[in-house]
Amino acid sequence: MSAVIWSDHGTNASCQSSFETTQPADRRPSVLILSEVRLYRESLAANIANNGGLAMLGAYEPSISAFERVKMLCPNAVIFDFGMPRSLEIARFLRHSVPATKLVAFAVSDIDSDIVEGASVGIAGYVHRDGSIDDLVNEVFHALRGELHCSPRLAALLVERVARLSSRERPAPAADNPVEGLTQRELKVLQFIDSGLSNKEIARALNISCATVKNHVHNILNKLNVKCRVQAVSRLREKTGPESRPSSDPVDFS
C-alpha cells in the first residue's frame, strides 16, 4: 500500500499542541484531532476537553510528525476534518497505520457518495457540518461501541454499496477488462483519463463526486504499480490501443 506523503517543510507542523491534557491515570476514551485549520482544531480541542467525556491527547495539523504522534499515542479515536482536500487519503493511511483506532469525521457534506466512499476506507463515524460538540462526542462513543449512527437513507446507501461489491465493484472478467485487477468502474475512470478528461469532468460523467474520482485514481495507480496518470494510460494503451477511449459525453454507468 502506498503511503501518504506529507512534508513538514514550510509549515508550522512541528507536532506541538496546546491541548495535551490527559493524565497518566486517565481512563476515559482518548481522542486526537487532525485539521489543517488551526481555529477548527484548537476550538474543538478546547470544547471537547471542557465536555469532560473524552481525554484529549492533542490537536495537530496533518503532517509526517503528526502521523508519527498518532502511531505513538494510539488514541481510541482520531477526529479529523472531512473538508480537507486529502481527507480520504488521511483516513486510508490512518486505518492502515493504527487499525485499532476509530476514525470519526466532522464537517461532512450532504454528498452521499463521499460518505459511502469514506466508509469504504475505514471511517467509523460522521458529523455533519451543522453538527454540535455534543453530536461529535456522541458520535465518538457510537464508533467506539462499533455502531454507525446514521440516517435510514445513508444506511440504505451503505447496504447498496455492499451489494455492489459482488457485482460492479469486483474485477471484471478478462474479456471485458483488459487491464488485470481493475474493477469495471476503475477501468471507466482510466478510459476517461485517456480521453483527456479532468477529475471534475469524470465526476460529472459518472455522477459521482470529485473526491470519489480521486480515490479511484489512487486505486488505479496502486493496482498498476505506476506513479502517475500518464503511466497508467500507457499501460491501458499497451493492452487495448487508442480505440478503447469512451465518449466524453455524460453517461449513466450505473
N, C-alpha and C positions, 0 to 999 in steps of 0.2 A: 504493500500500500504506500502510495506516495505521501510524504509528509507535507504539511502546510508550512510554507516558508515565510516567516516573518522576520523582519530585521529591526533591531533596537536602534540602529543608526539613524540619527536625525530626529529622534523623538525624545520625549521625556519619560519613556517607559523603562525606568531603572528598577522596576518591581518594588517601588515604595508605595505604601498605602497608609492613609490616615486612619484606617479602621481595622486594626488588628486587636480586637477586644477580648478574644477568647482566653479564659484562664485555663491552666493545665487540667483542673478537675472538672471543667465544664462538661456536662453530659448531654447538653442539648444538641440536636442535629446541627452540623456545621455547614456553612454555605460560603461561597466566594463569588464575587461579582466581576463580570467582564463587560466593558463597554468602551468604545472609542471616545465617548463624550464624557468629559470629566464631571460636568454638572450632574449628569444622569447617575453615574456610578457612585459619586460621593453622597448625593441626596438619598439614593436608595439604601446605601450602606447605613447612613445615619438613621433613617426611618426604620429599617429592619432591626438595627441594634436597639432602638427605643421600643420596638414592639415586644421584645423580650422572649419570643418563642424560639428564635434561632440564634445560634452562635455565629457571629460574623468574623470570618477569617481575614477578609481584606477585599479591596476593590481595586481592580487593575485595568489598564489599557492592554488589549491583546498584543502580545509580543513574545519573543522566544523566552525571555526571562519570566514572564507571567505564566506561560505554559509549564515551565520547569517548576514554578512555585505551586501550580495546581498538582503536578505529579508528586511533589514532595509532601504537600499537606493532605492530599487525598480527601477533600471535603465530601460530605454526604451528598451535596448538590452544588452545581455551578449554575448561577443565574446569569444569563447573558442577553445582550441586546440583539434581538432578531432583525432590527433595522440596519445592522451593519452590512456593508456590501458583501462580505465573505462569511456571513453567519452560518451558512450550511457547511462550508469548509471547516469552520471552527468546530461545529458540532461533530462532524465526522472525525476530526483529529482527536478531540477530547474523548469521544466514545472509544476510539482505538487505544488511547494512552491511559485512560482511567476508566475502564469499563464498569467498575462498581459505582461510580459517581453518576447520580441522576442529573440530567440536563433540563433546565427549565428556561424557556424563552419568554422575554417580555417585549412589549411594543410590536405585537403581532398584528398584521393587517387582516383584512377580510378576504384576501385571496386564498381560496380553498386549496389550490394546487400547491402553494407554498407550505401550508400546514401539513398536507399529506406528504410532501417531499421531506419536510422536517422530521416527521415520524419515521420515515424510511432510513434516516441517518442517525436515529437514536434519541431524538428529543422526546422527553417523557412528560412535559407539561408546557402549557401555553397560557399567557396572559395577554389579552387584547390591549391595544394601545390606549384604550379608555379605562383599563383596569386600575384598581387601587392597590395600596400597600397590603391591605388585608387580603385582597384577591391573590396577590403574589405569594404571601406567606402560606395561605391555604393551599395554593397550587403546589408549593414545595412539599407540604405534608402529604398531599394526594400522590405525588410522584414517588415519595419515599415508601408509601404503602403499596406501590405498584398499581395505582389507579390513574386512569386518564380521565380527568374531569372535563367533559366537552359536551357540546350541544348534540341533540339527536341527528342533526344534519351532518355534522362532522363525523359522528360515529358511522353513519351510513357511507360516507365517502371513504373512510378507512377500511370498512368491510369490502367495499367495491375494489379498493386497491389490492387487498389481499387476494381477492378472487382473480384479479388480472395477472397475478404472479404465475398462475398456472397456464396462462394463455399468451396474451400480448407481450408480457414482460419477460417471458422465458426466451432463451436463444431460439431464433427461427431455424427451421430445417435448412440444411446446407444448400438445397436447391433454391430456396428463397433468400438466403442470406449468405452472400459470397464472402463476407468478412467474418471469419470464425469468431464466435464468442460474443458478438454484439446482439442485443435484443433488436426486435423489429423497430421499436421507437428510436433506439440509438442509431440504427442504420439510416432511418429517415433523416435524423438530425445531421448525420455525416454527409448525406447526399445534398442536403440544403447548403451545408458549408461549402461543398464542392461547387455549388451553383453561385457562390459568392454572397449569400445572404448573411446579414448580421444577426446577432443573437435576438435583437428586438423583432426582426422580420421573421425569424424562425418561430419565435414565440407566438406571433400573430398567425402564422400559417398553421401551427399545430394547436392553437387555442390553449396555450399554457403560459406560465409566467417566465420572465427572463431568468429568474433565479433557477427555475427548473431546467431551462435550456443549459445554463452554466453547469448544473450538476450532471446533465447528460454528457456535455463536452468533457468534463473531468473524467467520467467513467470511460468514455471512448479512448481518451489519451492513455488512461491506466491500462485498459484491456489490450490496446495495440502496442503498449510499451514504447510510446513516442512522446516527444516533448512539446509539440506544437500542432496547431491545426493543419499547417501545410504538410507536415509529415503524415498526418492521419489521412488527408486527401490523397496523397501519393500512394499510400497503402491501398486505399479504395480503388484507385485507377489501375493499380497493378492487377487487381482481381477482376475488374469489370470493364475498364475502359471508360472514356468520357461519355458514352451513351447512357450511362446509369443515372445521370443527373435528372432529378424530378423537376416538374414545373414549379416555379416560384409563386404561382397564384395560391391564395389561401385555400386550403383543402382540409376537410374534417377527416382525420385518420382514425377516429375512434370507432 
